């Protein structure tokens, strides 16, 4: 496929359609810009060559026109000097050169039209490339956002809210049971401490009474 056919395909392509068909839109956007830049470089080089060819064709045409005019002037001088045969020879050369003039003119017009067409393609591609570059960041951001939303949707779709609620209910029941068990142990421990305090008080009271009787005996108060 020639450069201008590839260039035409790119100019006719819809960037959004290409992105929609791409497996990785971010890579596709970057690759499109790389391809367009490459095509722009190649088409610019082709435009430069076309302009050079046009200048050459224009010079050949101008030179032929100038030479034709020179032979016509020589024919006029020959007639003015009364030499008709010499004038005819000059005019024969002019007729021959006029054929070259027509040929060069046709070639120049063709090359000039092709050069104008290439320039138009280059200008359009430049515009498309600038547009693609300006939209690159936005398109990539949209692609990333869409990918994030898709992943979140997949995660949400696979999440069973009913099962999660049931698990929380079971955990709450277990915690309530542990709380009740802890409360019961606390109450038992409190009762045991109360009984121990009673026995300790009785034991201390007995010691106090014994000490009292001992002191009374030592003091002869019994």
SVG drawing of the C-alpha trace seen along z (x, -y; Angstrom):
<svg xmlns="http://www.w3.org/2000/svg" viewBox="-30 -45 49 63">
<polyline fill="none" stroke="black" stroke-width="0.4" points="0.0,0.0 1.5,-3.4 2.1,-6.3 -0.9,-8.3 -3.3,-5.3 -2.2,-4.9 -2.5,-8.6 -6.0,-8.6 -7.0,-5.7 -5.9,-7.6 -7.6,-10.7 -10.9,-8.9 -10.7,-6.8 -12.8,-7.7 -10.5,-7.8 -13.4,-7.0 -14.4,-3.9 -10.9,-2.6 -10.8,-3.1 -14.1,-1.3 -12.7,1.8 -9.4,1.8 -8.7,4.2 -6.5,1.6 -7.7,-1.9 -4.8,-3.7 -2.3,-1.8 -4.5,-2.3 -4.6,-6.1 -0.8,-6.3 -0.3,-4.1 -2.6,-6.1 -0.6,-9.3 2.7,-7.5 1.3,-6.3 -0.1,-9.7 3.2,-11.3 5.1,-8.8 2.7,-9.4 3.0,-13.1 6.8,-12.9 6.7,-10.7 4.1,-12.9 6.1,-16.0 9.1,-14.5 7.0,-13.6 5.7,-17.1 9.2,-18.4 10.2,-16.2 7.0,-17.2 7.9,-20.9 11.4,-20.2 9.9,-18.4 7.5,-21.3 10.3,-23.8 12.3,-21.8 9.2,-21.4 8.5,-25.1 12.1,-26.0 12.0,-23.7 8.7,-25.3 10.0,-28.8 13.2,-28.1 11.3,-26.6 9.0,-29.6 12.0,-31.9 13.8,-29.9 10.6,-30.0 10.5,-33.8 14.1,-34.0 13.6,-32.1 10.6,-34.2 12.7,-37.4 15.4,-35.9 12.7,-35.2 11.6,-38.9 15.2,-40.1 15.7,-37.8 12.5,-39.2 13.6,-42.7 16.9,-42.0 15.0,-40.6 16.2,-37.0 12.9,-35.0 14.7,-31.6 16.6,-32.4 13.3,-33.5 11.7,-30.2 14.6,-28.3 14.2,-30.3 10.5,-29.7 11.1,-25.9 13.2,-25.9 10.4,-27.9 7.8,-25.3 10.0,-22.5 10.5,-24.4 6.8,-25.1 6.1,-21.4 8.5,-21.2 6.7,-24.2 3.4,-22.3 4.9,-19.1 6.6,-21.0 3.4,-23.0 1.4,-19.8 4.0,-18.2 4.2,-21.3 0.4,-21.5 0.2,-17.8 3.0,-18.1 1.6,-21.3 -1.8,-19.7 -0.2,-16.7 1.8,-19.0 -1.3,-21.0 -3.1,-17.7 -0.1,-16.5 0.0,-19.9 -3.7,-19.6 -3.2,-16.1 -0.3,-17.3 -2.3,-20.2 -5.3,-18.0 -3.0,-15.4 -1.4,-18.1 -4.8,-19.3 -5.9,-15.7 -2.7,-15.1 -3.0,-18.2 -6.6,-17.3 -5.6,-13.7 -2.9,-15.1 -5.2,-17.5 -7.8,-14.7 -5.3,-12.1 -5.3,-12.9 -9.1,-13.1 -9.6,-9.8 -7.1,-8.0 -8.7,-9.5 -12.1,-8.3 -10.7,-4.9 -9.2,-4.6 -12.5,-5.8 -14.5,-3.3 -12.1,-0.5 -12.4,-1.4 -16.2,-1.5 -16.3,1.8 -14.1,3.4 -16.2,1.9 -19.4,3.2 -17.9,6.7 -16.9,6.6 -20.4,5.3 -22.1,7.9 -20.2,10.7 -21.0,9.4 -23.8,11.2 -25.3,8.7 -27.7,11.3 -24.9,13.7 -22.9,10.9 -25.9,9.8 -26.4,13.4 -22.7,13.6 -23.0,10.4 -26.1,11.8 -24.3,15.0 -21.3,13.0 -23.6,10.8 -25.2,13.9 -21.8,15.3 -20.7,12.0 -24.0,11.7 -23.5,15.3 -19.9,14.4 -21.1,11.3 -23.8,13.2 -21.2,15.8 -18.8,13.1 -21.6,11.5 -22.4,14.9 -18.8,15.5 -18.7,12.0 -21.7,12.6 -20.4,15.9 -17.0,14.4 -18.7,11.5 -20.8,14.0 -17.6,16.0 -15.8,12.8 -18.8,11.8 -18.8,15.3 -15.0,15.1 -15.4,11.7 -18.0,13.0 -15.8,15.9 -12.8,13.6 -14.8,11.2 -15.9,14.0 -12.3,15.3 -11.0,11.8 -13.8,11.4 -12.8,14.6 -9.2,13.5 -10.3,10.2 -12.4,11.9 -9.5,14.2 -7.1,11.3 -9.6,9.5 -9.9,12.5 -6.1,12.7 -5.8,9.1 -8.5,9.4 -6.7,12.5 -3.4,10.6 -5.0,7.7 -7.0,9.9 -10.2,8.6 -11.8,12.0"/>
</svg>
